[in-house]
Amino acid sequence: MKSLFITLALLGANFSYSQKNIDTQNGSWWMYFGNHKFSEKLSLHTEYQFRRNDFASYWQQSLMRVGLDYHFNKENSATAGYGWIVSFPYGKQPIQVQTTEHRIWQQFINQSNSGRFYFHHRYRLEERFIENARLDSNNVKIVDGYKFRQRARYRFLVTIPITNKKMEDNTLFFSAYEEVFLGFGKGIGKNILDQNRLFFGLGWRFNKQFNLQAGYLNQFIVKSDGINMERNHQFQAAVTYNFDFTKKRE
């Protein structure tokens, strides 16, 4: 597992340094996550991300995801779901027109801990249906069907409690992750590497259902032509709130 992570990280690093025409920008991502348990094995995943460019001045992307989680045990779970994503023209390398994407996704998560270190491996597949959109001579958006793309993602996350020896209520914690996005199948263009993300930040766990965290995200994006790229410095803030509908209410 460690060798897979190192290989993917090096692939992202080597690719980023071997190319040119990299534009640097800044932005902010404001996010909500919730996994709402309604049986021992099943829960509902909910998520919304409000992504902005030039810190918070302009739209970058609006992203909503829902999914059904199946929990094999406390360490392993699988999810399948749907995503609705709207991407906007922004920055120095804008897309031509605002574009909507319908996304089907599946993932497997494995969690473990060793002492104060909590590890989280996420493997995700995405089937993406992206508007084949353009502007006509009158600057009117024209949609000519959808283009189909496939992508695999792997994220390694580590969380370390700071004010307590383990992750429990009222704990300040540090978290960091590396995530690599790889395109595959038809239509991926001249590049396999789609994105690489590196994050680190601090959070506060109020209880098992509720935490807040904020930090820095370095997002490296490779465009389909394999030449133009973005390095986005993002402020990232997230709230997680999980409802447990299996508990009896008085």
C-alpha positions as CSV (number, residue, x, y, z in Angstrom):
1,M,0.0,0.0,0.0
2,K,2.8,2.4,0.9
3,S,4.6,1.7,-2.3
4,L,1.4,2.4,-4.3
5,F,1.0,5.8,-2.6
6,I,4.7,6.7,-3.2
7,T,4.5,5.7,-6.9
8,L,1.4,7.8,-7.5
9,A,2.7,10.8,-5.6
10,L,6.0,10.6,-7.6
11,L,4.1,10.3,-10.8
12,G,2.2,13.5,-10.0
13,A,5.3,15.3,-8.9
14,N,7.4,14.3,-12.0
15,F,4.6,15.1,-14.4
16,S,4.1,18.6,-12.9
17,Y,7.8,19.5,-13.2
18,S,8.3,18.1,-16.7
19,Q,5.7,20.4,-18.3
20,K,5.4,24.1,-19.0
21,N,2.7,26.7,-19.2
22,I,1.6,26.4,-15.6
23,D,-0.6,29.3,-14.4
24,T,-0.8,29.9,-10.6
25,Q,-4.1,31.1,-9.0
26,N,-5.8,31.2,-5.7
27,G,-9.2,30.3,-4.4
28,S,-11.3,28.9,-1.6
29,W,-13.5,25.8,-1.2
30,W,-16.3,25.8,1.4
31,M,-17.6,22.3,2.0
32,Y,-20.2,20.3,3.9
33,F,-20.1,16.5,4.4
34,G,-22.5,14.1,6.2
35,N,-22.9,10.3,6.4
36,H,-26.3,9.7,8.0
37,K,-26.7,6.3,9.5
38,F,-30.1,4.6,9.3
39,S,-29.1,0.9,10.0
40,E,-26.1,-1.0,11.2
41,K,-25.0,-1.5,7.6
42,L,-26.4,1.4,5.6
43,S,-26.0,5.2,5.6
44,L,-26.6,8.1,3.3
45,H,-23.7,10.1,2.0
46,T,-24.4,13.8,1.4
47,E,-22.0,16.5,0.3
48,Y,-21.9,20.0,-1.2
49,Q,-18.9,22.0,-2.2
50,F,-18.9,25.7,-3.0
51,R,-15.7,26.4,-4.9
52,R,-14.6,29.9,-5.7
53,N,-11.7,31.5,-7.6
54,D,-9.7,34.6,-6.8
55,F,-10.2,33.6,-3.1
56,A,-14.0,34.1,-3.1
57,S,-14.7,36.5,-5.9
58,Y,-15.9,34.2,-8.8
59,W,-17.4,30.8,-9.3
60,Q,-15.0,27.9,-10.0
61,Q,-17.3,25.0,-9.4
62,S,-20.5,23.9,-7.7
63,L,-20.4,20.3,-6.7
64,M,-23.2,18.1,-5.1
65,R,-22.8,14.4,-4.3
66,V,-25.1,11.8,-2.8
67,G,-24.5,8.1,-2.3
68,L,-25.5,5.0,-0.4
69,D,-22.9,3.6,2.0
70,Y,-22.6,-0.1,2.9
71,H,-20.5,-0.7,6.0
72,F,-18.8,-4.1,6.1
73,N,-17.4,-3.4,9.5
74,K,-15.9,-0.4,11.4
75,E,-12.8,-0.4,9.1
76,N,-14.2,-1.0,5.6
77,S,-17.1,0.5,3.7
78,A,-18.3,0.9,0.1
79,T,-20.3,3.6,-1.6
80,A,-22.1,4.2,-4.9
81,G,-23.7,7.4,-5.8
82,Y,-24.4,10.4,-8.1
83,G,-22.8,13.8,-8.5
84,W,-24.1,17.0,-10.1
85,I,-21.3,19.4,-11.0
86,V,-21.4,22.8,-12.7
87,S,-18.0,24.1,-13.9
88,F,-17.5,27.8,-14.7
89,P,-15.1,29.8,-16.8
90,Y,-12.5,31.2,-14.4
91,G,-8.8,32.2,-14.2
92,K,-6.2,32.5,-16.8
93,Q,-7.1,29.3,-18.7
94,P,-11.0,29.4,-18.7
95,I,-13.2,26.9,-20.3
96,Q,-15.3,28.5,-23.1
97,V,-18.7,28.2,-21.4
98,Q,-20.4,27.1,-18.2
99,T,-20.7,23.3,-18.3
100,T,-22.8,20.7,-16.4
101,E,-21.6,17.3,-15.6
102,H,-23.5,14.2,-14.4
103,R,-21.2,11.8,-12.5
104,I,-21.7,8.2,-11.3
105,W,-19.2,7.2,-8.7
106,Q,-18.1,4.2,-6.6
107,Q,-15.6,4.0,-3.8
108,F,-14.1,1.7,-1.2
109,I,-12.7,3.1,2.1
110,N,-10.3,1.3,4.5
111,Q,-9.5,2.9,7.9
112,S,-7.0,1.9,10.6
113,N,-4.9,3.4,13.3
114,S,-1.6,2.9,14.9
115,G,-1.1,4.8,18.2
116,R,-2.0,8.4,17.6
117,F,-2.0,8.0,13.8
118,Y,-5.3,7.4,12.1
119,F,-5.1,6.2,8.4
120,H,-7.7,6.5,5.8
121,H,-7.4,5.0,2.3
122,R,-10.0,5.9,-0.3
123,Y,-10.3,4.3,-3.8
124,R,-12.8,5.9,-6.1
125,L,-14.0,5.3,-9.7
126,E,-15.9,7.9,-11.7
127,E,-18.0,7.7,-14.9
128,R,-18.5,11.3,-16.1
129,F,-21.1,12.6,-18.5
130,I,-19.9,16.1,-19.4
131,E,-21.9,18.5,-21.6
132,N,-20.3,18.9,-25.0
133,A,-20.9,22.7,-24.9
134,R,-19.7,25.7,-26.9
135,L,-20.7,29.2,-27.8
136,D,-22.1,30.0,-31.3
137,S,-21.4,33.1,-33.3
138,N,-24.0,35.0,-31.2
139,N,-22.4,33.9,-27.9
140,V,-25.3,31.6,-27.2
141,K,-24.5,28.3,-25.4
142,I,-25.0,25.2,-27.6
143,V,-25.0,21.7,-26.1
144,D,-24.3,18.9,-28.5
145,G,-24.9,15.8,-26.3
146,Y,-22.4,14.6,-23.7
147,K,-18.9,13.3,-23.8
148,F,-18.0,10.3,-21.6
149,R,-14.9,10.2,-19.5
150,Q,-13.6,7.8,-16.8
151,R,-11.3,8.5,-13.9
152,A,-9.7,6.7,-11.0
153,R,-8.7,8.4,-7.8
154,Y,-6.7,7.4,-4.8
155,R,-6.5,9.4,-1.6
156,F,-4.3,8.7,1.5
157,L,-5.3,10.7,4.6
158,V,-3.7,10.8,8.0
159,T,-5.2,12.3,11.1
160,I,-3.3,13.0,14.3
161,P,-5.0,14.2,17.5
162,I,-3.1,17.0,19.2
163,T,-4.8,17.8,22.5
164,N,-5.7,14.1,23.4
165,K,-4.0,10.8,22.8
166,K,-6.8,9.6,20.6
167,M,-9.6,11.0,18.5
168,E,-12.4,11.7,21.0
169,D,-14.8,14.4,21.9
170,N,-13.4,18.0,22.1
171,T,-10.1,17.2,20.4
172,L,-7.9,19.4,18.3
173,F,-6.4,17.5,15.4
174,F,-4.0,17.8,12.4
175,S,-4.9,16.2,9.1
176,A,-3.1,15.8,5.8
177,Y,-3.8,14.0,2.5
178,E,-2.5,13.4,-0.9
179,E,-4.8,12.5,-3.8
180,V,-4.0,11.5,-7.3
181,F,-6.5,11.5,-10.2
182,L,-5.8,9.3,-13.3
183,G,-7.9,9.3,-16.5
184,F,-8.4,6.1,-18.4
185,G,-10.4,4.8,-21.3
186,K,-11.3,6.7,-24.5
187,G,-11.1,10.4,-24.8
188,I,-8.6,11.2,-22.0
189,G,-6.4,13.3,-24.4
190,K,-2.7,13.5,-24.2
191,N,-2.3,13.0,-20.4
192,I,-3.1,10.3,-17.9
193,L,-2.6,12.4,-14.9
194,D,-5.7,14.6,-14.4
195,Q,-5.1,16.2,-11.0
196,N,-3.0,16.0,-7.9
197,R,-4.0,17.4,-4.6
198,L,-2.1,18.0,-1.4
199,F,-3.8,19.2,1.8
200,F,-2.9,19.9,5.4
201,G,-4.9,21.7,8.1
202,L,-6.3,21.7,11.6
203,G,-9.6,20.7,12.9
204,W,-11.7,20.4,16.0
205,R,-13.8,17.3,16.8
206,F,-16.8,18.3,18.9
207,N,-18.1,14.7,19.0
208,K,-18.4,11.6,16.8
209,Q,-21.1,13.4,14.6
210,F,-19.6,16.9,14.3
211,N,-16.3,18.4,13.4
212,L,-14.8,21.5,11.7
213,Q,-11.5,21.8,9.9
214,A,-9.7,24.3,7.7
215,G,-6.3,24.4,5.9
216,Y,-4.4,24.7,2.7
217,L,-4.9,22.8,-0.5
218,N,-2.5,22.7,-3.4
219,Q,-4.4,21.6,-6.4
220,F,-2.5,20.8,-9.6
221,I,-4.7,20.4,-12.7
222,V,-3.6,19.1,-16.1
223,K,-5.7,20.1,-19.1
224,S,-6.7,17.7,-21.8
225,D,-4.1,19.1,-24.3
226,G,-1.3,18.0,-21.9
227,I,0.3,21.4,-22.2
228,N,-1.8,23.9,-20.2
229,M,-1.9,23.4,-16.4
230,E,-3.0,25.2,-13.3
231,R,-1.5,25.3,-9.8
232,N,-4.3,26.5,-7.5
233,H,-3.6,27.6,-3.9
234,Q,-6.9,27.0,-2.1
235,F,-8.1,27.9,1.3
236,Q,-10.3,24.9,2.3
237,A,-12.9,24.9,5.1
238,A,-15.2,22.0,5.9
239,V,-18.0,21.1,8.3
240,T,-18.9,17.5,8.9
241,Y,-22.2,16.6,10.6
242,N,-23.5,13.1,10.7
243,F,-27.0,12.2,11.8
244,D,-27.6,8.8,13.4
245,F,-31.2,7.8,12.8
246,T,-30.7,4.5,14.6
247,K,-30.7,6.2,18.0
248,K,-34.0,6.3,19.8
249,R,-35.3,9.8,20.4
250,E,-37.0,10.7,23.7
